[in-house]
């Protein structure tokens, strides 16, 4: 699937870039996350964009198989659900987002993001 390879390239590179940025600037991203929690308008815009991206991915790439293509579908559903949760239940989302400001969760989550990113880059560029 050409679309799957293209999306894997985009997501893989994006995850690697974000993970490196977060790992190198943990304090900055904790501050950004705390500020996002306080700013309801920004949270709504992020929720809207996340919902839009999720809807596009779910409608265009809704593949449920037993290979790596399903990762793109899972990312789409995660984006859609996160965006809907941000828009429909913003107060509950604030509470859930607070865990990300804890340094003991940021680093492991970033490492997992980087591993997934490298996997997607490997699959999409080199296989």
C-alpha atoms as one frame of an Amber mdcrd trajectory, in Angstrom:
protein
   0.000   0.000   0.000   1.619   3.194  -1.215  -0.458   5.339   1.141   0.625
   3.262   4.134   4.294   3.668   3.217   3.876   7.406   2.762   2.070   7.792
   6.105   4.649   5.578   7.835   7.419   7.867   6.549   5.614  10.946   7.842
   4.700   9.462  11.236   8.100   7.833  11.674  10.043  11.031  11.052   7.595
  13.073  13.110   7.841  10.696  16.091  11.650  10.695  15.970  11.849  14.494
  15.763   9.353  15.002  18.589  10.977  12.354  20.786  14.436  13.881  20.379
  13.040  17.347  21.064  11.259  16.177  24.201  14.244  14.168  25.490  16.620
  17.104  25.002  14.177  19.703  26.407  12.123  17.929  29.081  11.622  21.051
  31.209  10.482  23.086  28.215   7.876  20.502  27.185   6.627  20.182  30.763
   6.090  23.956  30.705   4.386  23.816  27.284   2.060  21.069  28.504   1.220
  22.981  31.693   0.459  26.101  29.647  -1.734  24.082  27.274  -3.732  22.813
  30.243  -4.367  26.404  31.329  -5.326  27.730  27.880  -8.811  26.477  26.967
  -8.822  28.052  23.501  -5.564  26.371  22.491  -6.801  23.067  23.848  -9.940
  23.391  21.721  -7.888  24.141  18.584  -5.600  21.172  19.267  -8.693  19.022
  19.824 -10.195  20.187  16.544  -6.993  19.478  14.594  -6.575  16.097  16.270
 -10.178  15.186  15.446  -9.717  16.293  11.831  -6.516  14.276  11.381  -8.134
  11.292  13.075 -11.200  11.447  10.840  -9.047  11.702   7.718  -6.926   8.725
   8.728  -9.852   6.586   9.883 -11.835   7.267   6.713  -8.914   6.908   4.318
  -6.771   4.265   6.019  -8.954   1.973   8.126  -6.992  -1.234   7.673  -7.190
  -3.990  10.307  -4.653  -6.676   9.538  -1.830  -8.507  11.231   1.053  -6.477
   9.869   2.580  -3.057  10.429  -0.105  -1.273   8.361  -2.437  -1.506  11.332
  -0.205   0.956  13.225  -1.352   3.769  10.926  -4.982   2.829  11.586  -4.351
   2.755  15.339  -2.728   6.214  15.174  -5.796   7.487  13.325  -8.197   6.095
  15.902  -6.051   7.407  18.765  -6.002  10.868  17.211  -9.747  10.814  16.638
 -10.547   9.645  20.168  -8.117  12.101  21.739  -9.568  14.998  19.747 -13.141
  14.059  20.594 -12.226  13.673  24.258 -10.562  17.115  24.228 -13.628  18.747
  22.685 -16.415  16.884  24.489 -14.797  16.396  27.926 -12.204  19.180  28.295
 -12.120  19.199  32.113 -11.486  15.466  32.275  -8.823  15.847  29.596  -7.034
  18.443  31.755  -6.792  15.866  34.538  -5.491  13.180  32.170  -2.932  15.536
  30.630  -1.376  16.346  34.001   0.379  12.964  34.093   2.476  14.096  31.133
   3.929  16.956  33.171   5.525  14.395  35.507   9.150  13.795  34.451   9.006
  10.118  35.334   6.464   9.592  32.509   7.826  11.978  29.889  11.122  10.190
  29.282   9.732   6.628  28.932   6.915   7.871  26.680   9.451   9.706  24.510
  11.654   6.622  24.254   8.678   4.508  23.172   7.769   7.210  20.641  11.311
   7.154  19.283  11.359   3.346  18.992   8.057   3.368  17.097   9.398   6.175
  14.908  12.559   4.256  14.032  10.508   1.151  13.308   8.247   3.075  10.920
  11.215   4.754   9.234  12.936   1.397   8.806   9.804  -0.253   7.378   8.915
   2.629   5.066  12.344   3.645   3.768  14.400   0.455   3.839  12.098  -2.499
   3.239
